[in-house]
Amino acid sequence: MLIYTVKRFGMALLVMLAVSVVTFTLLRLSGDPAAAMAGESATAEDIEYVRKHYGFDRPLAVQYWDWGANALRGDFGVSIYLKQPVAQIILDKAPVTMKLGGIALTFALVLSIPLGVLAAMRPNTLTDRTALTIAVIGQAFPSFFFALILIYLFGVALRWLPITGTDTWLHYVMPAVTLGYYATPAIMRLTRAGMIEVLGSDYIRTARAKGMLPGIVLFKHALRNAIIPVVSLSAVQLGFMLGGSIVIETIFSMHGIGRLAWQSIQRSDFEMMQAIVLTIACFYIVLTFLADVLNAFLDPKIRVH
Amino acid sequence: MAINRPFNRLPTASEILEPSPAALMRRRAFSHYGFIFGGGFLLFIVVIALAAPLIATHDPYDQNLAQRLIPPVWQEKGSWEYPLGTDGYGRGYLSRTIYGAQVSLLIGLTVMLISGVIGTAMGVVAGYFGGRVDMIITFIITTRLAMPAILVALAVVALIGSSMTVVIWVLGLLIWDRFAVVMRSTTQQIRNLDYIAAAEAAGCSTLRILLTEILPNVFNALIVVATLEIAHAVLLEAALSFLGLGVQPPTPSWGLMISEGKGHMFFKPWLIAIPGVSLFVMILCINLMGDGIRDVTAPENRN
């Protein structure tokens, strides 16, 4: 168990390093940080001056090394636009996105796990087909369109929920639903498949034969075993949600990392873009690492390979 | 054999022999409701998109400021001249929707091809060679999975400058991960089968084995993933266009139409409803068709 954890941790670090290299290279190759910093009305001489002054004319590898050395010390550079340390800005905005992701995932789990269990208890019946249809329809809606529909229905027509900002928990409802419903089909299908498999196994039959109440059989035995792959999938989906929050946060004007990313992209704020991609990748890597370790803990067969 | 034999005449060959695998598959395909509905409607959409110049009543780029924001024909002020109404510049919405289908399908297919080639090559090579090659390729896939695709796509397109070509290449070079993962596991499943060993023993070159033995046998899984990735590409392009970093105006893209219409959304909901529903229908059909192909060719992968 310990060796497995250490190996996975080492892998996680390597992936993080690779992500930072790829992102850095991609950004620097796509655009010119000197031009971005110099501004729109800069002349060619101004841009050259900025380039020399900030060292953008050095080879990419040297620039990356510099960035990396600073990053390890927690200094992710200064935002070109906001003139403040990038790390501080991200830390300020992170809680909003974390809250959004957490609520969205909770919504997804609360919706999809019962649906999946219900569908598994009556496979190939109307209940099952309805649940699968909900899943298929859910995957076909573009998230921004769904968000606009929700805004129109609940924000304007019915006036039940507030649309922009993050002042109260009610402000999180529509964004979380929009973000979370996209993960619902995958989690529902996985729960359903896992439950169908587990419900057909011998130990469940034994439990029923012993006369255990169906409710206890379902929750204490079946669901517990079927839920293991769902844990991994939830971690992965949470990672995707953090990445997908850029669209949702922009539509609902929430001041989280997603909207910050969008603003940085519009302003060509290189340091910020690099740091945000790395932050989100870091969350994804940590989440999948934790999911792997939890999986190995729950299911010893995984540790062997 | 449980085949009904005619009692009053000699049976014909097709009544004695078991149906061929191709015939069985055809039977399964045409009795699968999702496949029929999804594939059929998608065919309808493709035909409309191809026949756009013949069907569209107006030029989708033709601005007519006197005719702005006319509602669709089923509302009070609508007329049959602009059956789906007009947008903020007076362009006919029916024509823009039809031409938008062209854009979506074009982008979906090209991105699928690019990412398919990259992902399949990586997956098959990783699955076939195993060992160190597999480790390296898996590392590359994991790295790509850790990066938030839409963020990176937005950043790169914003820096390079957005156009249809840039969008297609950036998306194509970014979303090959599903192809790679599925192709890798499918190749691993057939890697150790006898006919591969036989081909190696007969002295076939590696390239030949990959092309003539492995590819045809992973083809079923490939088609399923390819179909689902078309839908993925269409969704991503719509999101990019919605944020203003995809296809540039005045090209009609459904995501762009939603973005342009959202300012008028509260009093003129058709401006976002029509492209939104079009996107929904297209993605639904593609997903249904993909699920249908998977159920028909490899029902054991259904879950």
Interface residues (C-beta under 8 A of the other chain):
Chain A: M11 L14 V15 M16 A18 V19 V22 T23 L26 L27 S30 G31 V136 I137 Q139 A140 F141 P142 S143 F144 F145 L148 I149 I151 Y152 V156 R189 L190 R192 A193 G239 F240 L242 G243 G244 I246 V247 T250 A261 W262 I265 Q266 S268 M273 I276 V277 I280 A281 Y284 I285 T288
Chain B: F139 T142 T143 L145 A146 M147 P148 A149 I150 L151 V152 L154 A155 V156 A158 L159 I160 A231 L235 A238 A239 F242 L243 L245 G255 I258 K262 M265 F266 P269 I272 G276 L279 F280 V281 I283 L284 N287 L288 D291 N303
